[in-house]
Every structure is written in C-alpha cells, then in structure tokens.
C-alpha cells in the first residue's frame, strides 16, 4: 500500500468489484478519466468480472494494479 495525506493506493480486492462497476458506468467518471473517449463506454457486469478477476490474479512483483 502507498499512502499519502489525501490518497491511498492499494492492490484491488474482490470486494471492490461493485464500486469499480459503478465508476466505470458513471458518465462523469468516464468523461474525466478518459477525456470523453467514446470507446470507454458502458461495461457489463460480466465483462467487469472478467477484467477484475484478471487483476486479482496478477503477480504483485511483476505487475502492478492499484485502486485509489
């Protein structure tokens, strides 16, 4: 974990799935996170589960994914 005064970065957890799905499908979050890229549009729960599961299986010493 990397922790600052205002932000904490940590490895993703299984319990993060619902929050990530909400953020990924929130039009305002998508706009600011991608600069309005239309290809980043809504994602299904099934697709997000596959993506999230792949992140949980990453080797922490060779690949790094963080959650804010």
Number of C-alpha atoms within 10 A of each C-alpha: 8 10 10 7 5 5 9 12 13 14 15 18 13 11 8 11 17 13 10 17 19 14 15 19 17 13 14 11 14 18 14 10 13 12 10 14 11 10 7 14 14 15 12 10 15 10 11 16 16 10 12 18 15 10 19 14 9 13 10 11 6 6 9 12 13 13 12 10
